[in-house]
Amino acid sequence: MTEISQTQPDRAWLVERTKTGISGLDTLLQGGLVRGAIYLVMGRPGTGKTTLGNQLCFEHVKLGGRAAYMTLLAESHAAMLKNLHTMSFFDESVINNGLSYVGAYRALRDEKLRGLLDMVRRVILDEKATLLLIDGISPARALAENDVALKEFVVELQMLSAMTNCTTVLLANMTAADANDPEHTMVDGLIELAFEQFRRRTFRTIEVLKFRGTRHLLGRHELEIGSDGVSVHPRLEELLDGSITPASASNQRLLTGVRELDTMLRGGVLRGTTSVALGFSGSGKTTLGMHFLNTGADAGEAGLLFGFYESPDRLLQSSDRVGLRLREHATRGLFSHVWQPSYQFGLDRLGARLLAEVERTRAKRVVIDSLDGFRQSAIDPARTIRFITALFGELRAREITTLLIDETLKPSGPEMEMRVEGISALVENLFLLEYMTVGPKMRRLISIVKQRASAHESNAREFFLTGRGIEVAPDAASAAEVVAHSDDYADRHNDHPRSPEGV
């Protein structure tokens, strides 16, 4: 039995679903479209309606169904297929062999809505279609004799879809603001594709405004069009619903790979916790992340660096220079690097990429370099903390120990702060990396601002970036000397605490 003919009951309403086969869309719809229902997909030109409609048809045929794509006033079938043939879902062999393309504008023009409905009925019966797409439904309103005729057309189309168990999708060049006529409320579902702009960046989004009788994810979600066609990236905080049972707190300590830092931490960080390395550019945060992943791989534990700035080649070169074995670990499958320029993807695609790589590599240590990459990817900056909360919750539930790198706007001082409000309360451990000038020399300090549920050293220590990576002084004596004589600290630290603002 093919997948398309299987009954997939919704627990609440016991309805039969048809999977769309489109990445993320079935998740958004909580299982797919309802068999025999009628949906209106709307959006401005360029939002992806035609690509989505064709992909629905091709995927439907792959899953064992039969589809018909009917056009009214839309581009020619030849032009449409020419634009689609480079996409991975396109399969020329199914055209006229499970998927039919039909032009119906002449029937609409000559015989109005009655002629269009008769043609729809013939196509469904002749092609034995279980999915019907009507592209360019807007002319039906323009050519309708009156509003009553248009309502009757929608009702009869709905009845025909239900009787033949054929799911019908209407594509229209309109927005949700335009969908205020009675016939629009009569369909079983309303889905809007749109553009959303932020800081000169444009994202495609999808929102299910109505989905009669079944559950679905609310709100706007990212939609992407690439070589694989349309893919949907549901909002991470909606998607991660706690399906993975959180792991119980672990007492196992994991080494950071920096010996004296582990001493300051009383043996390392606890497994499954999240740490932040906070510091100005050049303070050694990425090097600390490389130590963390390298020492895990030395112990046979796979690690992932999810980065926005250092390309894989440059990172491996940096690792080689300080004597770390990340290049060797990569060949053994114990180290992987997912890199993307900031601004390229939205938050939810980034979250999907990270979790997919964690799943693929079975990574137990993750370094994110850096938080600012997520912050810059957010359409709504206020959403960043909700996204990070959901992501960290998922990583903890998988017993993954995470190190997040965050950059401050100043190299030192009590006014150093995290650039996304609320992160400091979310993480278990916070390391502060500072540097300052003492005469002609630049000196670095590391301190543990926070280690939840665990004792730790409260004094700062001096550290050095050497040919062996990060080396931390054996005690706090040199750090006290730096603070006492630093040009940066001499005046500003007399009346202020050393912890970052807000922590």
C-alpha positions in Angstrom: 0.0 0.0 0.0 1.4 3.4 -0.9 1.9 6.0 1.8 -0.6 8.4 0.2 -3.4 5.9 0.6 -2.7 5.2 4.3 -5.0 6.7 6.9 -3.2 9.0 9.2 -5.7 9.9 11.9 -5.4 13.1 13.9 -5.9 12.1 17.5 -8.4 14.8 18.3 -10.6 14.7 15.2 -9.8 11.4 13.5 -9.3 12.9 10.1 -7.4 11.4 7.2 -4.2 13.3 6.3 -2.2 13.5 3.0 1.4 14.2 3.5 2.8 17.1 1.4 6.3 15.6 1.2 7.7 19.2 1.6 10.4 19.5 4.3 8.9 21.2 7.4 5.5 21.8 5.9 4.0 18.6 7.2 5.4 19.5 10.6 3.8 22.9 10.4 0.5 21.3 9.5 0.9 18.6 12.2 0.7 15.8 9.7 -0.3 17.2 6.3 -3.4 18.4 4.4 -6.8 16.9 5.2 -8.0 14.5 2.4 -10.9 15.9 0.5 -10.6 19.4 1.9 -10.1 22.7 0.0 -7.3 25.2 0.8 -6.5 28.7 -0.4 -2.8 29.5 -0.7 -2.2 33.2 -1.2 0.6 35.6 -1.5 2.1 38.4 -3.6 4.0 37.6 -6.8 7.4 36.1 -6.1 6.5 34.6 -2.7 6.7 31.0 -4.0 3.1 30.0 -4.7 3.7 28.4 -8.1 6.8 26.5 -6.9 4.9 25.3 -3.9 2.0 24.2 -5.9 4.1 22.2 -8.4 6.2 20.7 -5.7 3.0 19.5 -3.9 2.0 17.8 -7.1 5.3 16.1 -7.8 5.7 14.9 -4.2 2.1 13.7 -4.2 2.8 11.5 -7.2 6.0 10.2 -5.6 4.0 9.1 -2.5 1.6 7.1 -4.7 -1.2 9.6 -5.5 -2.4 11.2 -8.7 -2.4 15.0 -9.3 -3.7 17.5 -11.7 -2.3 21.1 -12.1 -5.0 23.4 -13.6 -4.1 26.9 -14.7 -6.3 29.9 -15.5 -4.6 33.2 -16.2 -1.0 32.0 -15.3 2.2 31.5 -17.2 2.2 28.8 -19.9 2.9 25.2 -19.0 6.1 25.2 -21.1 7.5 28.2 -19.4 6.5 26.9 -16.0 8.2 23.5 -16.5 11.3 25.2 -17.9 11.7 27.1 -14.7 11.1 24.0 -12.6 13.3 21.4 -14.3 16.5 22.4 -12.4 14.8 21.6 -9.0 15.4 18.2 -7.4 11.7 17.4 -7.0 11.1 17.7 -10.8 10.6 14.4 -12.5 9.7 14.6 -16.2 8.7 10.9 -16.3 5.5 11.5 -14.2 4.1 14.2 -16.4 1.0 12.6 -18.1 1.8 9.6 -16.1 0.3 10.5 -12.7 0.6 14.3 -13.1 -1.5 16.2 -15.7 -1.3 19.8 -16.6 -4.6 21.3 -17.8 -5.4 24.8 -19.1 -8.9 25.9 -18.0 -9.1 29.6 -18.8 -11.1 29.1 -22.0 -13.8 27.2 -20.1 -14.0 29.9 -17.5 -14.1 32.7 -20.2 -16.7 31.0 -22.4 -18.9 29.4 -19.8 -18.1 31.3 -16.6 -18.0 29.5 -13.3 -20.3 26.7 -14.4 -18.0 25.8 -17.2 -15.0 25.8 -14.9 -16.7 23.6 -12.4 -17.7 21.1 -15.1 -14.1 21.0 -16.3 -12.8 20.5 -12.7 -15.2 17.6 -12.3 -14.1 15.9 -15.6 -10.4 16.3 -14.7 -10.8 14.8 -11.3 -12.8 11.8 -12.6 -10.8 11.3 -15.8 -7.4 11.6 -14.1 -8.5 9.9 -10.9 -6.9 12.8 -9.2 -6.4 12.7 -5.4 -4.8 16.2 -5.5 -6.0 19.2 -7.6 -4.1 22.5 -7.9 -5.9 25.5 -9.5 -3.3 28.2 -10.2 -4.6 31.8 -10.6 -8.0 31.6 -9.1 -8.4 35.4 -9.0 -9.9 35.6 -12.5 -12.8 33.5 -11.3 -13.9 36.4 -9.1 -13.5 38.9 -12.0 -15.6 36.7 -14.4 -18.3 35.7 -11.8 -21.8 36.9 -12.7 -22.3 38.1 -9.1 -21.2 37.4 -5.5 -23.8 34.7 -5.0 -22.5 32.8 -8.0 -18.9 32.9 -6.6 -20.1 31.6 -3.2 -22.0 28.8 -5.0 -18.9 27.9 -7.0 -16.8 27.6 -3.8 -19.5 25.5 -2.1 -19.9 23.1 -5.1 -16.1 22.8 -5.4 -15.9 21.9 -1.7 -18.6 19.3 -2.1 -16.9 17.8 -5.2 -13.6 17.6 -3.3 -15.2 15.9 -0.4 -17.2 13.4 -2.5 -14.2 12.4 -4.6 -11.8 12.5 -1.7 -9.6 14.8 -3.7 -7.7 17.5 -1.9 -8.0 20.9 -3.7 -5.5 23.8 -3.4 -6.3 27.2 -4.9 -3.4 29.6 -5.6 -4.2 33.3 -5.6 -2.3 36.6 -6.0 -3.6 38.3 -2.9 -2.7 38.8 0.8 -4.5 38.1 4.0 -5.7 41.7 4.1 -7.6 41.0 0.8 -9.2 37.8 2.0 -12.2 39.4 3.6 -14.9 38.2 1.2 -17.4 35.5 2.4 -16.1 32.9 0.0 -12.6 33.1 1.6 -14.0 32.1 4.9 -15.7 29.1 3.3 -12.5 27.2 2.5 -11.1 24.7 4.9 -7.7 26.4 5.2 -6.0 29.7 4.5 -2.2 29.7 4.1 -0.3 32.9 3.3 3.2 33.2 1.8 4.8 36.6 2.4 8.0 38.7 2.4 9.3 40.0 5.6 12.1 42.6 5.7 14.5 43.6 8.4 17.7 45.7 8.1 17.7 45.5 4.3 17.3 41.7 4.4 14.2 40.0 2.9 12.9 36.7 4.1 10.1 34.5 2.8 7.6 33.4 5.4 4.6 31.1 5.6 1.7 31.4 8.0 -1.3 29.0 8.4 -4.1 31.4 9.2 -6.8 28.8 9.2 -6.8 25.0 9.3 -10.3 23.8 10.0 -10.8 20.9 12.3 -7.1 20.0 13.1 -4.1 21.3 15.0 -1.3 23.3 13.4 1.5 25.5 14.4 0.5 29.2 14.7 2.5 32.2 13.7 4.9 33.0 10.8 7.6 30.6 10.0 10.6 30.8 7.6 10.2 29.5 4.0 13.1 29.0 1.7 13.3 28.4 -2.0 16.4 26.6 -3.2 17.6 23.9 -5.6 15.4 21.4 -3.7 12.3 23.6 -4.1 10.4 24.9 -1.1 11.4 24.1 2.4 9.8 25.3 5.6 11.6 25.9 8.9 9.1 26.0 11.8 10.0 28.3 14.7 12.3 26.3 17.0 10.5 27.3 20.2 7.3 25.9 18.7 8.9 22.8 17.2 10.8 21.7 20.3 7.8 20.6 22.4 9.7 18.6 25.0 9.4 15.3 23.1 12.8 14.4 24.3 12.8 13.7 28.0 15.3 15.9 29.7 18.3 14.1 31.2 18.7 14.1 34.9 21.5 16.3 36.3 24.9 14.7 35.9 27.7 15.0 38.5 30.3 14.0 35.8 33.0 16.7 35.3 34.3 17.3 31.8 37.7 18.9 31.2 37.9 22.1 29.2 41.4 21.2 27.9 43.0 24.1 29.8 44.6 22.6 32.9 44.5 25.5 35.3 41.1 26.6 34.2 39.9 23.1 35.1 41.5 23.6 38.5 39.6 26.9 38.9 36.4 25.0 38.0 37.2 22.3 40.6 37.6 19.7 38.0 35.8 21.0 34.9 32.2 21.8 33.8 29.4 19.4 34.6 28.1 17.3 31.7 25.0 18.6 29.9 25.6 22.2 31.1 25.9 25.3 29.0 28.8 27.8 29.4 29.5 31.2 28.0 33.0 32.5 27.1 32.5 36.3 27.2 35.2 38.7 26.0 36.3 41.3 23.5 37.6 40.4 20.0 41.0 38.7 20.2 40.7 37.7 23.8 41.1 34.0 23.1 37.5 32.8 23.1 37.7 30.7 19.9 41.0 29.2 21.1 39.2 28.2 24.3 36.5 26.5 22.2 39.1 24.6 20.2 40.7 23.3 23.5 37.2 22.2 24.7 36.5 20.2 21.5 40.0 18.8 21.2 40.1 17.4 24.7 36.7 15.8 24.2 37.8 14.2 21.0 41.0 13.0 22.7 38.7 11.1 25.0 36.6 9.7 22.1 33.8 12.2 22.4 32.6 13.7 19.1 32.4 17.5 19.0 30.9 20.2 16.7 31.9 23.8 16.1 29.0 25.8 14.7 30.5 29.0 13.5 29.9 32.2 11.6 33.3 33.8 11.2 36.2 31.3 10.9 36.1 29.2 7.8 37.0 25.5 8.2 40.4 25.9 6.6 41.4 28.8 8.8 40.1 27.1 11.9 42.2 24.0 11.2 45.2 26.1 10.5 44.8 27.8 13.9 44.4 24.4 15.5 47.7 23.2 13.9 49.6 26.3 15.0 48.8 25.7 18.7 49.4 22.0 18.6 45.8 20.8 18.8 44.7 17.8 16.9 41.4 18.9 15.4 42.5 18.1 11.8 43.3 14.5 12.9 40.0 14.3 14.8 38.1 15.5 11.8 39.4 12.5 9.7 38.3 10.2 12.5 34.8 11.6 12.6 35.3 13.2 16.1 35.3 16.8 15.0 33.0 18.6 12.5 32.6 22.2 11.6 29.4 23.8 10.3 30.2 27.2 8.9 28.0 29.8 7.4 28.4 33.6 6.9 26.3 35.6 9.2 23.2 37.1 7.6 22.8 34.1 5.2 20.1 32.2 7.1 17.3 33.0 9.5 17.2 31.7 13.0 15.1 28.6 12.4 17.2 27.3 9.5 20.3 27.8 11.7 18.7 25.8 14.5 17.7 23.0 12.0 21.3 22.9 10.6 22.8 22.7 14.1 20.5 20.0 15.3 20.8 18.0 12.1 24.6 18.0 12.4 24.4 17.0 16.1 22.2 14.1 15.1 24.5 13.1 12.2 27.7 13.2 14.1 26.3 12.1 17.6 28.2 15.1 19.0 28.3 15.4 22.8 30.2 18.7 22.8 29.1 21.8 20.9 30.8 25.2 20.5 28.8 28.0 19.0 31.0 30.8 17.7 29.2 33.1 18.3 26.0 34.3 19.8 26.2 37.4 17.6 25.7 35.2 14.5 22.2 34.2 15.9 21.5 37.8 16.9 22.2 39.2 13.5 20.1 36.4 11.8 16.9 37.3 13.8 14.1 39.1 11.9 12.8 40.1 15.3 15.7 40.7 17.7 13.5 40.3 20.7 12.9 36.7 19.7 16.6 35.7 20.0 16.4 34.9 23.7 13.3 32.7 23.1 15.1 30.8 20.3 18.3 30.4 22.4 16.2 29.1 25.3 14.6 26.4 23.2 17.9 25.5 21.6 19.8 25.1 24.8 16.9 23.2 26.3 17.1 20.7 23.5 20.9 20.4 23.8 20.6 19.8 27.5 17.9 17.2 27.0 20.4 15.3 24.7 23.1 15.6 27.4 25.2 17.8 25.2 27.7 20.1 26.9 27.8 23.4 25.1 30.2 26.4 25.0 28.7 29.6 23.7 31.0 32.4 22.6 29.8 36.0 23.0 31.7 39.1 22.2 31.6 42.3 24.3 31.9 45.8 23.0 34.9 46.6 25.4 38.0 44.7 26.2 37.6 45.1 30.0 35.8 46.9 32.7 32.7 46.6 34.9 30.4 47.7 32.1 31.1 44.6 30.0 27.8 43.1 29.2 26.2 40.4 27.1 24.6 41.6 23.9 21.4 39.5 24.3 19.5 40.3 27.5 18.7 37.2 29.6 21.5 34.9 28.4 23.4 35.1 31.6 20.5 33.8 33.6 20.0 30.9 31.2 23.4 29.4 31.3 25.1 27.5 34.1 28.7 28.7 33.7 30.1 32.1 32.7 33.8 32.7 31.9 35.1 36.3 31.5 38.1 36.9 29.3 39.6 40.4 29.5 42.7 42.1 28.3 44.3 45.4 29.3 47.5 47.3 29.0 50.2 47.6 31.6 52.7 50.1 30.3 53.6 48.9 26.8 52.4 45.3 27.3 48.9 43.8 26.8 47.9 41.3 29.6 45.0 38.9 29.7 42.8 37.8 32.6 40.3 35.0 32.9 37.8 34.7 35.7 34.8 32.5 36.5 31.9 34.8 37.1 29.4 31.9 37.6 29.3 28.2 38.0 25.8 27.1 39.1 25.5 24.4 41.8 29.2 24.1 42.1 32.1 25.7 44.0 34.7 27.5 41.9 37.7 29.8 42.4 36.6 33.4 42.8 40.0 35.1 41.9 40.9 36.0 38.4 44.1 34.6 36.9 46.4 35.8 34.2 46.5 33.7 31.0 48.7 33.6 27.9 48.1 32.7 24.3 51.2 30.6 23.4 52.3 28.1 20.8 50.4 25.5 22.9 47.2 27.5 23.0 45.9 28.9 26.2 48.0 28.6 29.4 46.7 29.9 32.7 48.9 31.1 35.5 49.1 28.7 38.5 47.7 31.3 40.9 46.2 34.8 41.2 49.4 36.7 42.0 50.1 38.0 38.6 46.5 38.9 38.0 46.5 41.0 41.1 49.6 42.8 39.8 47.9 43.4 36.4 44.8 44.9 38.0 46.9 47.1 40.3 49.0 48.5 37.5 46.7 48.4 34.5 46.2 51.6 32.6 42.6 50.4 31.9 41.7 49.4 35.5 43.5 51.9 37.6 40.7 54.4 37.8 37.6 52.5 36.8 37.7 49.6 39.2 38.0 51.5 42.5 34.2 51.7 42.9 32.9 48.9 40.8 32.6 45.1 41.0 34.5 42.9 38.5 31.5 41.0 37.2 29.9 41.9 33.9 26.9 44.1 34.2 23.6 42.3 34.6 25.2 39.0 35.8 
